[in-house]
Amino acid sequence: MAEGPAPAGTFPGFMSQGALLYRRGEYGKALACFNNALQLRAADKHGLVARSRCYLRLGDLQNSLKDAEASLQNDKTFSEGLYQKAETLYTMGDFEFALVFYHRGGELRPELQKFRLGIQKSHEAIINCIGSPSSVKLKNKEDLCFISRQAESKKADQKLQIKLTKDQKCTKKQEPARNQKTERQLLGELYADKAYLEKLLKDEDLMKSVTKQGVKVEDVVLGGIAYLDTRAEFWQQQKPIYARVRERRLRQQKWIREKKPKPAEVARYIVKSMEDIDMLLTGDSPEESCKKAERVLKTIQGWSEDEVPNKKELIGNLYSCIGNAQFEMGRMEAALKSHKMDLEFARQNNLPDVVSRALDNIGRVYARTGKFQQAIDTWEEKIPLAKSSLEKTWLFHEVGRCYLELGKAEEAQNYGEKSLQSALEEGDAEWQLHASVLLAQAQEKLKDYRSAIMNFEKALEKAKLVHSDAAQKAIIAALDDVSRSFIEDLKERERETEAHTLKDHDFSGENAEDDKSEGQESEQSSESQRGEKEDAEGEKEQGNEREELDEQDEKEKESEEERSKQEEEESERKEEGSEREEEEIGDDEKKQFDFLSG
């Protein structure tokens, strides 16, 4: 048979969503989420354990056991797989094998109380059934193959279905009838099934018929009744409530007499008390939880460290429980004091996980009381101790939320981005939603409306993905508010631009008038200066003209003198020339005469 298409989503996303549904008690929906997760990672041991828990809650014990064993296939020391297998075996009634796996898990993780509790309840169930568990081998280094009582009973039923002797039928009919009231109390809802099967036995025609597999209907009905009788006998072997209460009181009286309780009794008392404290707190009874924790704390403080090896760690846990109960009751100062005591014990004993828990609780108290800066300082101290991306997502988100409350939008934006990044790494859609909303709110405070709208739209997509109607309505309302603010901001910017433009225009007009008046004044002054200059130049020109006239007169006189000199010289030259001509003419005439006379 071909596998279907891979589901849309991520493995961490399906796991976190399934865990949330499981905590809400919606086991069927949680099972569907874990099925999707295991389609992406078929052999993931954490996914197999989570699905095994769902099967166990839904009453499908065989599939629960199958997944628990599959989680241990590649890692025999996986504590969660060991615990889940032990729980399934215990629910099936196989207390001996359950005890083996409780012991194995307890040896690997001795600090976990759930293994100690499992060992205790398996011991009690075995004693109630067979009287002593001494025949059970608790430590087996080799791998144990599961052989359940159901498998044995199935083989017996098969033999019964093949042939049921008349003696067995007669014996069945001769068994004395159990008191109906007692039987109804023992079987509970199964009593109606047994009554129906007994009614079928009266139908002779039906009892003579056979199934498709060739098995008589009468054998099937008798097998079912036999199984229900076996369960009734088992529950009858369990001690009634009044006997358990009486036994507890006798044990407490014995502790008072002996003053030094046995280690097993101390462990049993501590495990039971811590479970009661948690149950009261989760059951909306914080006051009763606080009183119970204070009583247990007083008791443990009276014991030595030899009697309680992890006394300091346990005292710190009790202070944490008291602080959580006081927090739910609204007693913030007392809660803060209790959590600080938890932190002190954790630091004294070098327990980083407990330090992280105490810092977490102290930060929550500060944030609830409005001391946001103290909450920020406390949670920032816890950041290096965070182990998973999911824890960092929550931590960054809370720090960013505190910064937003303080009006420090830039810091809130930075932590919002960190929270979103961690949520994306983890693949958790719900925390991606919270981180996107924080980031958008910080950007709205910074008036970065475009980015705020974009992140609100991303948050809306995640809200649709996780099917949160309340978140969708809140985000849509926030988007409307941001959009209006964005439009108003744009209009305001336009008005400011227009006002700035008008202001620049008016300023330029005033400058032009000032320049004009200044120009007129400068023109007038320049005209007067020009007039004065022209007058001065006129006077200067007149003087120059006079000087020129004088010079011209002098030049004319000089020229006249020169002309007269020239005329005189010319006349003298003329006279000299005429004399020379006359002399020449005389010489020529003399020569002609001499020539003629010769």
C-alpha positions as CSV (number, residue, x, y, z in Angstrom):
1,M,0.0,0.0,0.0
2,A,1.5,3.3,-1.1
3,E,2.1,6.0,1.5
4,G,0.1,9.2,1.2
5,P,1.6,12.6,0.6
6,A,3.7,14.2,3.3
7,P,1.6,16.5,5.6
8,A,2.1,20.2,5.2
9,G,4.1,21.4,8.1
10,T,7.3,20.7,10.1
11,F,8.1,18.0,12.6
12,P,8.6,20.5,15.5
13,G,5.4,22.2,14.6
14,F,3.3,19.0,14.7
15,M,5.1,18.0,18.0
16,S,4.4,21.3,19.8
17,Q,0.8,21.4,18.6
18,G,0.2,17.8,19.6
19,A,1.7,18.4,23.0
20,L,-0.6,21.4,23.5
21,L,-3.7,19.3,22.5
22,Y,-2.6,16.5,24.8
23,R,-2.4,18.9,27.8
24,R,-5.9,20.1,26.9
25,G,-7.1,16.5,27.0
26,E,-7.9,16.3,23.3
27,Y,-6.1,13.0,22.8
28,G,-7.7,12.2,19.5
29,K,-6.5,15.4,17.9
30,A,-3.1,15.1,19.5
31,L,-2.8,11.6,18.1
32,A,-3.4,13.0,14.6
33,C,-0.7,15.6,15.1
34,F,1.8,13.0,16.3
35,N,0.9,10.7,13.3
36,N,1.7,13.6,11.0
37,A,5.0,14.2,12.8
38,L,6.0,10.6,12.5
39,Q,5.3,10.6,8.8
40,L,8.1,13.2,8.6
41,R,10.4,11.3,11.0
42,A,9.3,7.8,11.3
43,A,11.8,6.6,13.8
44,D,11.9,9.6,16.1
45,K,11.9,8.3,19.7
46,H,10.3,11.4,21.2
47,G,7.5,11.3,18.6
48,L,6.9,7.6,19.3
49,V,6.7,8.2,23.1
50,A,4.3,11.0,22.6
51,R,2.0,8.9,20.4
52,S,2.3,6.0,22.9
53,R,0.9,8.3,25.6
54,C,-2.1,9.2,23.4
55,Y,-2.8,5.5,22.7
56,L,-2.6,4.8,26.4
57,R,-5.1,7.6,27.2
58,L,-7.4,6.3,24.4
59,G,-7.3,2.8,25.8
60,D,-5.4,1.3,22.9
61,L,-2.8,-0.6,25.0
62,Q,-1.3,-2.8,22.3
63,N,-0.4,0.2,20.1
64,S,0.8,2.1,23.1
65,L,3.2,-0.7,24.0
66,K,4.3,-1.1,20.4
67,D,5.3,2.6,20.1
68,A,7.0,2.5,23.5
69,E,9.1,-0.5,22.5
70,A,9.9,1.1,19.1
71,S,11.3,4.2,20.9
72,L,13.8,1.9,22.7
73,Q,14.9,0.0,19.5
74,N,17.9,2.2,18.8
75,D,18.5,3.5,22.4
76,K,18.0,1.1,25.2
77,T,18.8,3.8,27.8
78,F,16.1,6.2,26.6
79,S,14.5,7.1,29.9
80,E,11.2,8.4,28.5
81,G,10.8,5.2,26.5
82,L,11.5,3.1,29.5
83,Y,9.0,5.0,31.6
84,Q,6.3,4.9,29.0
85,K,6.8,1.1,28.5
86,A,6.6,0.6,32.3
87,E,3.4,2.7,32.5
88,T,1.8,0.7,29.6
89,L,2.7,-2.6,31.2
90,Y,1.3,-1.5,34.6
91,T,-2.0,-0.4,33.0
92,M,-2.2,-3.8,31.3
93,G,-1.8,-5.5,34.7
94,D,1.7,-6.9,34.1
95,F,3.1,-5.5,37.3
96,E,6.2,-7.7,37.4
97,F,7.5,-6.5,34.0
98,A,6.5,-3.0,34.7
99,L,8.5,-3.1,37.9
100,V,11.6,-4.3,35.9
101,F,11.4,-1.2,33.6
102,Y,10.7,1.2,36.5
103,H,13.9,-0.2,38.1
104,R,15.9,0.1,34.9
105,G,14.8,3.8,34.4
106,G,15.4,4.5,38.1
107,E,19.0,3.2,37.8
108,L,19.6,5.4,34.7
109,R,17.9,8.6,36.1
110,P,17.7,8.3,39.9
111,E,16.8,11.9,40.3
112,L,13.4,11.5,38.6
113,Q,10.6,11.0,41.1
114,K,8.3,9.3,38.6
115,F,10.5,6.1,38.5
116,R,10.5,5.9,42.3
117,L,6.7,6.3,42.4
118,G,6.4,3.6,39.7
119,I,8.5,1.2,41.7
120,Q,6.4,1.8,44.8
121,K,3.0,1.3,43.1
122,S,4.2,-1.8,41.3
123,H,5.4,-3.3,44.6
124,E,2.1,-2.6,46.2
125,A,0.2,-4.1,43.3
126,I,2.3,-7.3,43.3
127,I,1.9,-7.7,47.0
128,N,-1.9,-7.2,46.8
129,C,-2.1,-9.9,44.0
130,I,0.4,-12.6,45.0
131,G,1.5,-11.7,48.5
132,S,5.3,-11.2,47.8
133,P,7.3,-10.0,44.8
134,S,10.4,-12.0,45.8
135,S,10.0,-14.3,42.9
136,V,10.4,-11.5,40.4
137,K,14.0,-10.9,39.1
138,L,14.3,-7.1,39.0
139,K,17.7,-6.7,37.4
140,N,18.3,-8.3,34.1
141,K,21.1,-6.9,31.9
142,E,19.8,-8.5,28.7
143,D,16.9,-7.2,26.7
144,L,13.5,-8.4,27.9
145,C,11.0,-9.7,25.4
146,F,7.5,-8.7,26.5
147,I,5.2,-11.5,27.4
148,S,1.9,-10.1,28.6
149,R,-0.9,-11.8,30.6
150,Q,-3.2,-10.9,27.7
151,A,-1.0,-13.0,25.4
152,E,-1.2,-15.9,27.8
153,S,-5.0,-15.5,28.3
154,K,-5.4,-15.3,24.5
155,K,-3.7,-18.7,24.1
156,A,-5.9,-20.1,26.9
157,D,-9.0,-18.6,25.1
158,Q,-7.9,-20.2,21.8
159,K,-7.8,-23.6,23.6
160,L,-11.1,-22.8,25.1
161,Q,-12.5,-21.9,21.7
162,I,-11.3,-25.2,20.2
163,K,-13.0,-27.3,22.9
164,L,-14.7,-26.3,26.1
165,T,-15.4,-29.4,28.3
166,K,-18.7,-30.1,29.9
167,D,-17.1,-30.0,33.3
168,Q,-15.8,-26.5,32.7
169,K,-19.3,-25.4,31.6
170,C,-20.8,-27.0,34.6
171,T,-18.2,-25.4,36.9
172,K,-19.0,-22.1,35.3
173,K,-22.6,-22.5,35.9
174,Q,-22.1,-23.7,39.5
175,E,-20.0,-20.6,40.5
176,P,-21.8,-18.6,43.1
177,A,-23.1,-15.3,41.9
178,R,-21.1,-12.3,43.1
179,N,-23.0,-9.5,44.7
180,Q,-24.3,-7.2,41.9
181,K,-23.5,-4.0,43.8
182,T,-20.0,-5.1,44.5
183,E,-19.5,-6.3,41.0
184,R,-20.8,-3.0,39.6
185,Q,-18.3,-1.1,41.8
186,L,-15.5,-3.3,40.7
187,L,-16.1,-3.3,36.9
188,G,-17.5,0.3,36.6
189,E,-18.4,0.9,33.0
190,L,-17.6,-2.7,32.0
191,Y,-20.5,-4.0,34.2
192,A,-22.9,-3.2,31.3
193,D,-20.8,-5.2,28.9
194,K,-20.8,-8.2,31.2
195,A,-24.6,-8.0,31.7
196,Y,-25.0,-7.9,27.9
197,L,-22.9,-11.0,27.4
198,E,-24.8,-12.9,30.1
199,K,-28.0,-11.9,28.3
200,L,-26.6,-13.4,25.1
201,L,-26.0,-16.7,26.8
202,K,-29.7,-17.1,27.3
203,D,-30.3,-17.1,23.5
204,E,-29.8,-20.8,22.7
205,D,-30.1,-20.4,18.9
206,L,-27.3,-17.8,18.9
207,M,-25.1,-19.9,21.2
208,K,-25.3,-22.8,18.7
209,S,-24.1,-20.6,15.8
210,V,-20.5,-20.2,14.7
211,T,-18.4,-17.3,13.4
212,K,-16.8,-17.1,10.0
213,Q,-13.6,-18.5,11.5
214,G,-15.5,-21.6,12.7
215,V,-15.5,-20.6,16.4
216,K,-18.7,-21.1,18.4
217,V,-20.4,-17.9,19.5
218,E,-20.9,-19.5,22.9
219,D,-17.1,-20.0,23.4
220,V,-16.5,-16.3,22.4
221,V,-19.1,-15.1,24.9
222,L,-17.9,-17.3,27.7
223,G,-14.3,-16.1,27.0
224,G,-15.4,-12.5,27.3
225,I,-17.2,-13.2,30.6
226,A,-14.2,-15.0,31.9
227,Y,-12.0,-12.0,31.1
228,L,-14.3,-9.6,32.9
229,D,-14.4,-11.9,36.0
230,T,-10.7,-11.9,36.0
231,R,-10.6,-8.1,36.0
232,A,-13.1,-8.0,38.8
233,E,-11.1,-10.4,40.9
234,F,-8.0,-8.3,40.2
235,W,-9.6,-5.0,41.4
236,Q,-11.1,-6.8,44.3
237,Q,-7.5,-7.8,45.4
238,Q,-6.6,-4.1,45.4
239,K,-6.9,-2.4,48.8
240,P,-9.9,-0.3,49.2
241,I,-9.5,3.4,49.9
242,Y,-10.3,3.2,53.6
243,A,-7.6,0.5,54.1
244,R,-5.1,2.7,52.3
245,V,-5.9,5.7,54.5
246,R,-5.7,3.6,57.7
247,E,-2.4,2.1,56.5
248,R,-1.0,5.6,55.9
249,R,-2.0,6.8,59.4
250,L,-0.4,3.7,61.0
251,R,2.8,4.4,59.0
252,Q,2.9,8.0,60.1
253,Q,2.4,7.0,63.8
254,K,5.2,4.5,63.3
255,W,7.5,7.2,62.0
256,I,6.7,9.3,65.0
257,R,7.6,6.4,67.3
258,E,10.8,5.5,65.6
259,K,11.8,9.1,64.7
260,K,14.0,7.8,62.0
261,P,11.9,6.6,59.0
262,K,13.3,4.1,56.6
263,P,14.7,5.4,53.3
264,A,12.0,3.7,51.2
265,E,9.3,5.3,53.4
266,V,10.9,8.7,53.1
267,A,11.1,8.4,49.3
268,R,7.5,7.3,49.2
269,Y,6.4,10.1,51.4
270,I,8.2,12.7,49.3
271,V,7.0,11.4,46.0
272,K,3.4,11.3,47.2
273,S,3.6,14.7,48.8
274,M,5.1,16.4,45.7
275,E,2.4,14.8,43.5
276,D,-0.3,16.1,45.9
277,I,1.1,19.6,45.8
278,D,1.2,19.7,42.0
279,M,-2.3,18.2,41.8
280,L,-3.7,20.8,44.1
281,L,-2.0,23.7,42.3
282,T,-3.1,22.5,38.8
283,G,-6.6,21.9,40.2
284,D,-7.2,25.5,41.1
285,S,-6.5,25.1,44.8
286,P,-3.4,27.2,45.3
287,E,-4.1,27.8,49.0
288,E,-4.3,24.1,49.8
289,S,-1.2,23.5,47.7
290,C,0.7,26.2,49.6
291,K,-0.3,24.7,53.0
292,K,0.6,21.2,52.0
293,A,4.0,22.4,50.7
294,E,4.7,24.3,53.9
295,R,3.9,21.2,56.0
296,V,6.2,19.0,53.9
297,L,8.9,21.6,54.1
298,K,8.7,21.7,57.8
299,T,8.9,17.9,58.0
300,I,11.9,17.6,55.7
301,Q,13.8,20.3,57.5
302,G,13.5,18.1,60.6
303,W,15.3,15.2,58.9
304,S,19.0,14.9,58.5
305,E,20.9,14.8,55.1
306,D,21.6,11.1,55.8
307,E,17.8,10.4,55.8
308,V,17.2,12.7,52.8
309,P,20.4,12.7,50.6
310,N,19.0,15.5,48.2
311,K,17.6,17.5,51.1
312,K,18.8,21.0,49.8
313,E,17.5,20.4,46.3
314,L,14.2,19.2,47.7
315,I,13.9,22.2,49.9
316,G,14.5,24.4,46.9
317,N,11.8,22.6,45.0
318,L,9.4,23.1,47.9
319,Y,10.2,26.8,48.0
320,S,9.5,26.9,44.3
321,C,6.1,25.2,44.8
322,I,5.2,27.6,47.6
323,G,6.2,30.6,45.5
324,N,4.1,29.4,42.6
325,A,1.1,28.9,44.9
326,Q,1.6,32.3,46.4
327,F,1.8,33.8,42.9
328,E,-1.6,32.3,42.0
329,M,-3.0,33.6,45.2
330,G,-1.8,37.2,44.4
331,R,0.7,37.3,47.3
332,M,3.5,38.7,45.2
333,E,6.0,39.8,47.9
334,A,5.8,36.4,49.6
335,A,6.1,34.7,46.2
336,L,9.2,36.7,45.4
337,K,10.8,35.8,48.7
338,S,10.1,32.1,48.2
339,H,11.6,32.1,44.7
340,K,14.7,33.9,45.9
341,M,15.1,31.2,48.5
342,D,14.9,28.6,45.7
343,L,17.6,30.5,43.8
344,E,19.8,30.7,46.8
345,F,19.7,26.9,47.4
346,A,20.3,26.3,43.7
347,R,23.4,28.5,43.6
348,Q,24.7,26.9,46.8
349,N,24.5,23.4,45.3
350,N,25.6,24.4,41.7
351,L,22.3,23.3,40.0
352,P,22.1,25.3,36.7
353,D,18.6,23.9,35.8
354,V,17.2,24.9,39.1
355,V,18.8,28.4,38.8
356,S,17.2,28.8,35.4
357,R,13.8,27.8,36.9
358,A,14.2,30.2,39.8
359,L,15.2,33.1,37.6
360,D,12.2,32.4,35.4
361,N,9.8,32.5,38.3
362,I,11.4,35.7,39.8
363,G,11.1,37.4,36.4
364,R,7.4,36.5,36.2
365,V,6.8,38.0,39.7
366,Y,8.5,41.3,38.7
367,A,6.6,41.5,35.4
368,R,3.2,40.9,37.2
369,T,4.0,43.7,39.7
370,G,4.9,46.1,37.0
371,K,8.7,46.1,37.8
372,F,9.6,45.6,34.2
373,Q,13.3,46.7,34.4
374,Q,13.9,44.2,37.2
375,A,12.1,41.5,35.1
376,I,14.3,42.3,32.1
377,D,17.5,42.1,34.2
378,T,16.4,38.8,35.7
379,W,15.4,37.2,32.4
380,E,18.5,38.4,30.6
381,E,20.5,36.6,33.3
382,K,18.6,33.5,32.4
383,I,19.2,33.7,28.6
384,P,22.6,31.9,28.7
385,L,20.9,29.0,30.6
386,A,18.2,28.4,28.0
387,K,18.7,25.1,26.4
388,S,16.1,24.9,23.6
389,S,15.0,27.3,20.8
390,L,11.4,27.2,22.2
391,E,12.6,28.4,25.6
392,K,14.6,31.2,24.0
393,T,11.5,32.2,22.0
394,W,9.5,32.6,25.1
395,L,12.3,34.4,26.9
396,F,13.0,36.9,24.1
397,H,9.3,37.6,23.8
398,E,8.8,38.3,27.5
399,V,11.9,40.6,27.6
400,G,10.7,42.4,24.5
401,R,7.2,42.8,26.0
402,C,8.7,44.4,29.1
403,Y,10.7,46.8,27.0
404,L,7.5,47.7,25.1
405,E,5.8,48.4,28.4
406,L,8.7,50.7,29.4
407,G,8.2,52.6,26.1
408,K,11.6,51.4,24.7
409,A,10.3,50.5,21.3
410,E,13.7,50.0,19.6
411,E,14.8,47.4,22.2
412,A,11.4,45.7,22.0
413,Q,11.8,45.5,18.2
414,N,15.3,43.9,18.6
415,Y,14.0,41.2,21.0
416,G,10.9,40.7,18.9
417,E,13.2,39.8,15.9
418,K,15.2,37.4,18.1
419,S,12.0,35.8,19.4
420,L,10.7,35.3,15.8
421,Q,14.1,33.9,14.7
422,S,14.0,31.3,17.5
423,A,10.4,30.4,16.7
424,L,11.3,29.9,13.1
425,E,14.2,27.6,14.1
426,E,11.8,25.6,16.3
427,G,9.1,25.5,13.7
428,D,6.5,26.6,16.3
429,A,3.6,28.5,14.5
430,E,2.0,29.7,17.7
431,W,5.2,31.4,19.0
432,Q,5.8,32.8,15.5
433,L,2.3,34.4,15.9
434,H,3.2,36.0,19.3
435,A,6.6,37.2,18.1
436,S,5.2,38.8,14.9
437,V,2.6,40.6,17.0
438,L,5.3,42.0,19.4
439,L,7.4,43.1,16.5
440,A,4.5,44.8,14.8
441,Q,3.5,46.6,18.0
442,A,7.1,47.9,18.5
443,Q,7.2,49.1,14.9
444,E,3.9,50.9,15.3
445,K,5.4,52.7,18.3
446,L,8.4,53.7,16.1
447,K,5.9,54.9,13.4
448,D,7.3,52.4,11.0
449,Y,3.8,51.7,9.8
450,R,4.7,49.8,6.6
451,S,6.7,47.2,8.5
452,A,4.1,47.0,11.3
453,I,1.4,46.3,8.7
454,M,3.5,43.6,7.1
455,N,4.2,41.8,10.4
456,F,0.5,42.1,11.5
457,E,-0.4,40.4,8.2
458,K,2.2,37.6,8.9
459,A,0.7,37.2,12.4
460,L,-2.8,36.9,10.9
461,E,-1.6,34.1,8.6
462,K,-0.2,32.2,11.7
463,A,-3.4,32.8,13.6
464,K,-5.4,31.2,10.8
465,L,-2.9,28.3,10.7
466,V,-3.3,27.6,14.5
467,H,-7.1,28.1,14.2
468,S,-7.2,30.9,16.8
469,D,-10.4,32.9,16.2
470,A,-9.7,35.3,19.1
471,A,-6.2,36.1,17.8
472,Q,-7.6,36.7,14.3
473,K,-10.1,39.2,15.5
474,A,-7.5,41.0,17.7
475,I,-5.0,41.2,14.8
476,I,-7.6,42.5,12.3
477,A,-8.6,45.2,14.8
478,A,-4.9,46.1,15.2
479,L,-4.4,46.2,11.5
480,D,-7.3,48.7,11.1
481,D,-5.8,50.9,13.8
482,V,-2.3,50.8,12.2
483,S,-3.8,51.5,8.7
484,R,-5.6,54.6,10.0
485,S,-2.5,55.8,11.8
486,F,-0.5,55.3,8.6
487,I,-3.1,57.3,6.5
488,E,-3.1,60.1,9.1
489,D,0.7,60.2,9.2
490,L,0.7,60.5,5.4
491,K,-1.8,63.4,5.5
492,E,0.2,65.1,8.3
493,R,3.3,64.9,6.2
494,E,1.5,66.4,3.2
495,R,0.2,69.2,5.4
496,E,3.7,69.8,6.8
497,T,5.1,69.8,3.2
498,E,2.5,72.4,2.0
499,A,3.1,74.6,5.1
500,H,6.8,74.5,4.5
501,T,6.4,75.4,0.8
502,L,4.1,78.3,1.7
503,K,6.5,79.5,4.3
504,D,9.4,79.4,1.8
505,H,7.2,81.4,-0.7
506,D,6.3,84.1,1.8
507,F,9.9,84.4,2.9
508,S,11.0,84.8,-0.8
509,G,8.3,87.5,-1.3
510,E,9.5,89.5,1.7
511,N,13.0,89.3,0.5
512,A,12.0,90.6,-2.9
513,E,10.2,93.7,-1.4
514,D,13.2,94.4,0.8
515,D,15.5,94.0,-2.2
516,K,13.2,96.4,-4.2
517,S,13.2,99.1,-1.6
518,E,16.9,98.7,-1.1
519,G,17.3,98.9,-4.9
520,Q,15.3,102.2,-5.0
521,E,17.3,103.7,-2.3
522,S,20.5,102.5,-3.9
523,E,19.3,104.0,-7.3
524,Q,18.5,107.3,-5.7
525,S,21.9,107.4,-4.0
526,S,23.6,106.3,-7.1
527,E,21.7,109.0,-9.1
528,S,22.9,111.6,-6.7
529,Q,26.3,110.2,-6.8
530,R,26.1,110.2,-10.6
531,G,24.9,113.8,-10.5
532,E,27.7,114.8,-8.3
533,K,30.1,112.8,-10.4
534,E,28.7,114.4,-13.6
535,D,29.1,117.9,-12.1
536,A,32.6,117.1,-11.1
537,E,33.3,115.6,-14.5
538,G,31.6,118.6,-16.2
539,E,33.8,121.0,-14.3
540,K,36.8,118.8,-15.0
541,E,35.8,118.7,-18.7
542,Q,35.4,122.5,-18.8
543,G,38.8,122.8,-17.2
544,N,40.2,120.4,-19.7
545,E,38.5,122.2,-22.5
546,R,40.1,125.5,-21.4
547,E,43.4,123.8,-21.2
548,E,42.9,122.3,-24.6
549,L,42.0,125.7,-26.0
550,D,45.1,127.2,-24.4
551,E,47.1,124.4,-25.8
552,Q,45.5,124.8,-29.2
553,D,46.3,128.5,-29.1
554,E,49.8,127.8,-28.2
555,K,50.1,125.2,-30.9
556,E,48.6,127.6,-33.4
557,K,51.0,130.3,-32.4
558,E,53.9,127.8,-32.7
559,S,52.6,126.6,-36.0
560,E,52.3,130.1,-37.3
561,E,55.8,130.8,-36.1
562,E,57.0,127.7,-37.8
563,R,55.1,128.6,-41.0
564,S,56.6,132.0,-40.9
565,K,60.0,130.5,-40.4
566,Q,59.4,128.1,-43.2
567,E,58.3,130.9,-45.5
568,E,61.3,132.9,-44.7
569,E,63.5,129.9,-45.3
570,E,61.7,129.2,-48.6
571,S,62.1,132.8,-49.6
572,E,65.8,132.7,-48.8
573,R,66.2,129.4,-50.7
574,K,64.3,130.9,-53.6
575,E,66.6,133.9,-53.6
576,E,69.7,131.8,-53.4
577,G,68.3,129.6,-56.3
578,S,67.6,132.5,-58.5
579,E,71.1,133.9,-57.9
580,R,72.6,130.5,-58.8
581,E,70.4,130.3,-61.9
582,E,71.5,133.7,-62.8
583,E,75.1,132.7,-62.3
584,E,74.6,129.6,-64.2
585,I,72.9,131.4,-67.1
586,G,75.8,133.8,-67.1
587,D,78.3,131.0,-67.3
588,D,76.4,129.4,-70.1
589,E,76.1,132.6,-72.1
590,K,79.9,133.1,-71.5
591,K,80.6,129.6,-72.7
592,Q,78.4,130.0,-75.8
593,F,80.1,133.2,-76.5
594,D,83.5,131.7,-76.1
595,F,82.5,128.8,-78.4
596,L,81.2,131.1,-81.0
597,S,84.1,133.3,-80.8
598,G,86.4,130.4,-81.0
